[in-house]
Amino acid sequence: MNIQPLIVMKHLAKILIVTLMALTACKAKYSFNSYEGKKKLKYYNSIQYGHTEYPKAKKNKK
């Protein structure tokens, strides 16, 4: 029985698992989950549904 291919398979499995964990942990945060995104969403929803008072949307300062 040759043990070398089993060791290589174990190492490849470990590398694959670590790579998948790293790629899934680094996803981008959606804008509607941030504080500023929630304010903008509230503002645009009020415009869309025809409210007379508009909440103040926070503007980006660049």
N, C-alpha and C positions, 0 to 999 in steps of 0.2 A: 504494500500500500504506500503510495507516494503522498507525503504530508505537505509538500510545497504548494500544490494548488489550493489546499484548504486554507493555508495561511494567507495566500494572496486573496482568496475570496473574502476572508474575514476583514482584511485591510480595505478592500474595495467597498464592502458593506459599511464599514465605519466611516469612510470618506463620503460615501453617498448620503448617509444619515446626517452627518455634520453639515454637508453642503445644503441639503434640503432644509435643515433647521435654520441655517444662516439666511437663506433666501426668503423664507417665510417670515422671519423676524424683522426684516428690513423693509416692510411695506410702507408706502407713503400714507400720511394721515390725510383723510378727506377734509375738504374745507368746511363742510357743514358740521364737523365735530369740534372745530376750534371756536374760541370765543368770538373772534371777528366774523367767522362764517355764520354763526348763529344770528348775529346782529344783522348781517346782510340778508339772510334768509327771511328774517322777520320783516325787514323793509320791503323786499321784493314780493312777499306774500301779501302784504297790506296793499301794495299797488295793484297786484293781480286781482284781488277780490274786492276792489273798489271802496276801500275805507277812506273816509275824508281826512283823517289825521294820519300823517306818515311819521313813523318813528325815525329818529336820526340814525342814518347809516354811517358807520365809521369809515373814513376815507383813508386810503393808504398814503403814507408819506414816504416818498422816495428821495 
